[in-house]
Structures are given as structure tokens and as C-alpha cells.
Amino acid sequence: MPAVPKGEVGATRGGALNVRVLVGPGRARASYALAGLTCGCAAPARPSAPPCCEAMRDGRARGAEIAHVVSELRRAGKGATASNCAEWLAAEADAERRGPILAAARLASGGSTRSVPKRDALDAAAPTLRRDIGDPWFSGDLARKHPTHVRAKKSSKTDKSRCETHIWPTLGDKPLASITLEDCEHVVSEAPEGSQRHVAQLLGYMLTIAVYPMKLLEVSPLPPRKWLPKKRSRKALSCLFPEEEAQLLACRGVPIESRVLYGFVAREGMRASEALRMTWSDLDLDTVREGTRSRRVELDANKTDDPRNWTLDEGVAEALRRWEKLAPPKKKTDLVFGSVKNKGHLADVLRTRHIPAAGITRAKLVKGSSARQRVRFHDFRASFVTVALAVGRTEAWIAKRTGHRSSTQINAYRRDAETLHENGVTWFVNMAEAIPELAELGPVGHPNCGRPIEPEASRAPKRRKVP
């Protein structure tokens, strides 16, 4: 069994005590003055001799403490940290102030103590919010490592940008255990008013992960309640009316791939992320049953991890068939809207380019005001809910397409449903007719652009006659 390192404690001519410990490869040793300890008598001749006074007794205890920590750090391959740690422990006369340094050293050497590292060199070995929580969470490593407690981050690009802008500069490289409630309050208060709640949610969730399942903290520094800033008073939200949406789809000055996307979301209510990730394999547009082509979509991967499927609007299904002919995919796993450009700036492109190009003059859509939000790409989904409610669709019919789980969520999307109903609004125009390039492929009344539907029987493989 290897001997427990104790260090060699001795006194200088002036009576100050120091400790000599093994800090480098081979027999390299270094001496450190023990702050606050002075021996008034002659130093013992041998380290094993009994202590001559109370100061020497305390010096032996501190020397053993330093030698043990240095030994553990060297065994963990952290020689540079071991030397610095020995110097810091020797320089601290207060036992309480040595506690965090000891705890951080044990953590750096692979121990189980989770405490506050106070020194720069130990900070590099201590877990941090960015390196040990944020980056693995955004990359999906945490979800793969802890699938039952951490969900894969779907909006990682947006939230990662918020972290890089508001959280990482202050708390990213700070040891987790040294993050305080005051630090978190400062980060949130420095963020813009419109982002404060998002920043607080991100920070709170990452610190919760740090407690469990990562077990890097004993407890989160955030209080369990009333941490999140209150929601701001909601501005009035905009939506495109059916006649404006038809005007947008008919404008050849807007790229056709964008118009197909706009028309699809406005009629089916998908989230932007779901529509942009949809592949041709998610659609069933070609199966023939009783002379009618199918028009089914299966959305297995979505924001809420709740697979859903439904029957597409007839005009949407026909428009997608024609879109497939205009932009034929190489394989079924290709994205339906893969050719859409500026995917990260859909709202800006819609407001600054496409709406003006279509001649839509309602100023509130693009300018907004202190009381009204400018139109966003997400408002095509809002238009779907608003118009569906106005024409008498049930909440169950809407939720099947949007993925909402409660009436409260659907009510949040109500815009002018009652007003539209009173004005006799009708459903969106047939998508295959609204987009000129698709309408030019043939009469909409024929599901296959004018060609007769092949009967199901004739599609079956022919059997070889057995002689």
C-alpha cells in the first residue's frame, strides 16, 4: 500500500514555517511558506519528530493537506495545476478560504466534490456552463447521453445565438459552482426587453440540467418560482387575409418556391420548421383508391415529438403534385421546399421584398406600430387558424394539423376570426389555381394534369403464366 504523502514541514531562521512537497517528475520538490504560522522554538531535526509547539502541529496538518492534494492532482495528470494549488493553499491562513480551493482541486483530480473554484488555473479544470452544458446540449450530445431526461434541441440555432450574445460573454466560461443568483439577474437585465424571458428560460433550463442528470451542481442558484420575467403585454398580431394571400401567390415577381411554401403553410397550418424539414417521403399523393388519388401527409418529426397525420386540402395536394413535376426530386428523401432561399430570414424577405412586389398595400403588415406587431412568416400559420375558425372549422380539426394540445393555445392565434366571419370570408382559393405556373400545367379538375388516372387493377404487377 503506497505511503500517504505528508510533506516536510520546517522553520526558517526567522521562525516562519514552510512545507516542502513533491511537485514535478522524478524527485523535483518545491517549498512554500505557510502563511500565518510562526514557530518560536527550534525546528525539529527530522520531519517524523514530534511537533515542538502548537504552530508546528498546525503546520504539519496543513503540510499533509497540501501534499495530499498535490499528489492527487499529479496522479490525474495536472502537474501545472498541482504547483499553483500548493502555492495558493500555503498562502491562505484562513481554513474557510482554503475550503473552496481544496474542493476545486478534488474536482479537478476526478473527485466527487462540487464546490466553488476560486483560482484561474483550477477554473480550466472545473465544469463551466458553456463547455459542459451549453455546447453538448445544442449539439445533441446530452440528449443522446441522457435520452430520458434531456430532449434534443430543435431550435438550437436561435437559442445558441441568444446564448452567444447574452449569456456566454458573462457566464460561459465561469465555473458552474461559482454562478450566483446575482450573476443570472445581471445577465437577464442586460438583455433587450424582448429577449429577457427567452434568456431567463435558457439559463434556468441549463442550470437545471447541471443539477440533474449531469450532477455538476448540488442545487441550482435560481429560485424555484417567480424567476422568469413576466410576459410583456402582447401586441396586436397581424395576419394575411385570403384575398391578400391570393394576391401574393399570383405574383410572378416572387420566387415560385417561396409562393408554394406560403400557400402550403397558410392552408395546412404547419410550423415553418416542420414544413422546411418535410420530405417527399412524408407525402402520399399517388396512391389510387376507387379512382381517386390519395392526399395524405405523415409528420413524424416535429417540435412536440407527437407524430400526426391528416388529409391534405385538395388544392394543396394537386399543387404539390404539379410542384413535383416542375422541380422533380432526385430521391424521395429530398426536401419538398429545399430550394427556398434565405431560410433563416423568412420574415425579413416576406416584409421587404415579397409583399411590396405583390402590390399588397396594407401598411400595418410591413411597418407595425407600438401596439401592433409586423407580419412574420409565422403569421401564415396564424392566418390558417384565424380563417379556419371564421369558416366554422372545429378546434379538433385545427389541432390535428397544427399540433396544438389545448384550446388555450389555439385561442392565442385568434386574430379577427369573428370579424372575418361577419364579413362572409371564405376559405383560401385553390392553391393549384392561385399560382400561375402551376395552373398552366393543365385543368385543375384532373388530378393528374389532364391525364386519366390509371386504375388500381392495372397498376398491379402482372403474373407470369406457368406452362
N, C-alpha and C positions, 0 to 999 in steps of 0.2 A: 504494500500500500504506500503510495508516494507521500512524502512528508508535507505537512501543511506549511506553506510559506509564512514566516513571521516577520521578516525584515530585521535589520540590525540597527538598533537604536543606541545612539551615543550622544555625548555632550561635547560642545566646543570649549575652548579655554574661557570664553565668557559665560558659559553655563547654558547656552541655547541648545536645545535638543534637535537632532536631525535623525532621519531614517535613511538607510541605505538598502535599496531593493534591486532585484534583477529585472532590467527593463528591455534588454536587447538580446540578440542572438549570442550564443556562446556563453561567456561569463560576464557580459557587459552589465555594469551596475551604475547606478546614479544615486546621489544623495540629495535629500530635500529637507529643508528646515521646517520643523513643526511649529507653526505659529501658536503663540500663547503659552508655550511650555518652556520653563527655565529650571534647570537643576542647580541648587545651591551648594551641592557637595560634589565630591569627586565622582567621575563616571565609573561604572563597573568595568572591570578588566575584560570580562567576557559577556557576550550577549545573553548567555544562559544563566549568568549570575543573578541572584535575587535583586529586585529593584531596591535602590537605596533611599527613595523618597516617593511621595505621592505624585510628583511631577513625572518621575521616571516610570512609575506604574501606568500613568495615563499615556505617556509616550509609547510604552510597549504595546498598549491596546491599539492606539492609532496606527502604529507601525505595522502591526499584524493585519489591521483592516486594509491599509494601503497595499501591502504585499499580496494579500489575497485577491483584491480587485485587479491589480496589475497582472497577476498570474492568470486569472480567468480571461482577461482581455487578450493577452498574448496567445493563449490557447485557442481563442476564436479568430486569430489572425489579424488583430487590430493593435499592432505594436505602437503605431504613432499615437493612437488614442490612449494607450496604456500610459505612455510617458506624460502626456498632458494631464491625464486624470490624476496621476500620482502627485503632480505639482499642485493641482487645484485642491486636492484633499488635504495635502500638507499645509496649504496656505489658509485653510478655513479652521479657525479655532472653535467656532460655534457648531455644536453637534447637529442642531436642527438644519443649519445651512448645508452641512455635509450630506444630509439625507437625500435630497434630490440628485446630487452628483453620484452617490452610491447606487441609487435606484436606476439612474440612466446608464451607468456602467454595467450593471447586471443585465439590463435590457439589451445593450449593445453586444454583450457577450453571449446572448442567447438565453438569458434568464427569463423568468415569468413576471417580474415586477414591472408594472406600468406606472411610471411616475414622470415627473417633470424634469427633462434635461435642461440644464442651465448654461451649458458651455457650447461654443461653436463647433468644436470638433466632435462632441458627442451628438450634436444635432444631426450630423450627417448620417449617423447610425440609427437614430430614433425614427419611428414612423411619422410620416407627415401626411397632411390632408390630400395633397396633390398626388404624390408618388404612390402612396399605399391605398388610397380610397378613390380619388377622382379619376385618375388615368385608367386604372383597372375597371372601374365602373363604366366609363364611356366606351372602352374597347370591348366590353363584354366578358372580360376575364372573370369578374366577380360573379356574374350570372352563371357562368359555366362551373365555377368552383363551388358556389352555394346556390344551386338552382331552386331550392325550396324556400329561400328567404330573400333572394335578390332577383328582380326581374330584369331582363335585358332592356337596355336603354334605347328607346326608339327615336326619341327626339334629341339624340346626342349632339348633333351639330349645333343646334340652337343653344342648348344648355351649356355645352362646352365653351361656346363663345361668351356666355354670361360669366362663367367661372373665370375665363382668361381675362375678362375686362374688369370684373368687380371683386372676385374672391382671391384668385391666385396672387395678385400683387401684394396683398397684406397677409394672407393666411396660408398660401400654397405651400411654402417651404418651412413654415413654423411647425415644430414638433406638436403632434396631436395633443399630448397631455398638457401642454402649456397654453392651449387655446382657452380663453375665458369668455364669459358672457359679455363682458365689456368689448372684447375684440369683435365678437359677432355683431353686437349692436352698432359698432363703428362701421363695419363693412356694409351693413344694410342701410344705415343712414347716409352713407356716401354715394349709394347707387341712385340713379334717377328715380323720380317718384313712380313712374310707370313700371319700373323693373324691381322695385323693392320687395314686393311679395314673392316674385319668382326667385330672387336671390336668397331670400329667407327660407323658402321651401327647399332649394337645393342644399343650402348649408345645413339645415336641420336634418334632411334625409341622410346626407353623407356622415354626419356625426352619429346618427342612429346606427348606421351600418358599422361604424367604427366600434360601437359598443357590442353589437351582435349582428351578424355572426363573426365579424373579424376579431373581436375580443382584444382590441388595441386600447380601449378605454374601459374603466370601471363604470363610469356614468357620463352621460352627455352633459356639457356645461349649460345647455339650454334648458329652460323650464319646460315642463310637460304641457302647459297650457298658456294661451294668450301670447305666444311667441310671434306668430305671424302677424305682420301689419294688417290692419283692416282693409278690406277691399274698397277701392275708390268708388265713388258714385259713378255708376255706369253711364257712359254717354249713349245717346240715341244711335242705334246702329242702322246702317243702310242695307238695301238690297236692290237688285235689278228686277224691275217689273218684266213680265213676259214679253211685252212689246219692245222693251229696250234690249232684252236678251236676244230676241229675234233679229233686231237691227244689227247687233254685234256679230251674230253668226253669219249674216248675209254679206258682211263687208269683206271683199276680196283683198283689201289692204292689210288685213290681219292674217298672219300665217295660218294655214288651214289646220295644222296640228294643234295650235292653240285653240282655235274655234271648236274643234272636235272635243277637246278636253273641257272647255267651258260648257258646251252643250251637254256633255255626259254628266258632269257633276251637278249641273242645275236640274237635271231630270232624274238622277238616281241618288243624290244626297251623300255620296261618298266623301270622306275626308281627302284632302289634297294628297297626303302621304299614301293613302290606300290606293287612290287612282293612279298615282305615278308608279307604284310598285306592281300594279296589276299586269299580268302576262296573258297572252292569248290562250294559254292552257287553263286559265281561270274561267274562260268563257265557253259556253256550249251554244253555238249559233248554227250548227249544220245538221244536227240530228233531226231526221224527218219522222214524224209520227202522224199518221192519218192525214197525210198531205200538208202538214204544217211544220214549218221549221221551228226548232226549239230556240229559246231566248233566255237562257239561264246563266247566272253568274254565281260562282262559289268563291267567297272571300275568306280564306282560311287564316291568312296572316293579316292582322290588323292591330290597331292601337290597344284595344282592350283584351286581346288574346281570347276573343269569343267568336269562333268561326260562325259565319252566317251565309245564307244563300237566298236568292229570290229570283223572281221572273222579271226580266228587263222590260221596260216600256217598248212597245212595238217599233216606234220610230227610232229609238236608240239602238235596238238590235239590228234593224235594217241599215242604219247609218254606220254601225261598226262593221257589218259585212262589206259595205262599199269602201269603208276606210281601209279594210284589209286588202282590198284589190288595188287601191291607189298606192298604198305603202306596204306591199307584201312582206311579211316577216320571213326570215331565213329558217327559223325553227319556232316551235310552239312556245318555248320558254322566253321568247323575246318580249320586251315590254310593249304594251299597247300604245303608250304615249312616250316611248323612248326618244322620239325626235323633237319633243318640246324643248326649247332652249330657255336659258335663264331660270332654271327650276328653283333656284334659291331667291329669286326676286320676282315672283309671280305677281305680287300685289303692285309693285312699282311699275312693271311693264304694263299691267292692265290699266292703271290710272293714267300714266304719262303717254302711252303710245296707242293702245288698242281702243279705249273708249273715245278719245278725240278722233281717231281715224274713222270710227264708225259713225261719227256725227251725233253722238249722244250728248246733249247739251245741259242735262241736269247738273248744275254747278255743285250741289252738295255731295255728289258722288266722288269728285276728284279733289275738292278743296276742304270739305268738312268745316267744322267750327268748334267753338269752345264747348258746345253742347252736343255735337254730332260727330261720330267717327267717319272718316273717309272710307270708301268702299275698299274691301280687301278681297283676295281670291276666296277666302273662307266664306264670303257672303254669297257665293253661288250655292253653297250648301244651305245657308240661311234662306236664300230665295226658294230653294226646294221645300223646306219645312213651311215657310210662310204661305206659298201658293197652294201646297198640299192641304193645309188647314183651311184655306179660303175656299177651296173647291169641295170640301167635305170629306177628305180622307181621314181615316181613323188614326189615332196615335200608334196603335199596334202596327198598322201598315207602314207608317213613317219609321218607327223604331226598327223594324225589320231591315230597312235599308240603311239607316244612319248608324245603327248600333247603340242608340241611347237606351239606358236601362230604367229610366223613370220619367214620369210626366213633368217633373221639375226641370229636367234637362231639356226636354222638348220646348217647354214654355219659355226657356231662356232665348230661344231662337225666334219667337214670335215677333214679327215686325208690324206689319199693317194688315194682318190677316182679316180682321173684321171689316176694315175699310175696303179692302180688295173684294171681299165677298159682297158688300153692299153695292159696289160698283160693277158687279157682274163679271169679275175676272174669270177667265177660262185657263185651262192647262197650257203649258208651253206648246208651241207649234211643233209639228212633226220634225224631228231633227234631220231626217234624211231629205226633207224638202227645204229646210231652213238654210242649209249650207249649199250654195250653188254648185260647187264642184261635185258634191255627192248626188245632187238632184239630176245632174246632167248624165249620169250613168244609166238612166232608164226610168220608166214609170215606177213610182213607189208602190203601186198596188201589187206588183210582182215581187215576191220575196227574194228572187234571185236575179234581179235586174232584168226582167223580161223573159228569162229562160224558164221553161216549165220545171217544176220540182220533180226530181226523179223519184218514182215510187219506192217505198221501202223494200218491197219484194225484189225489185230488180237490182238493188244495191247489195243483196246477199251474195256471197261467193258461190260460183257455180260448182256443182259436184261433178266429179269425173265419173263417167259411166264405166262400170265394172263389166268387162266382157264375160 
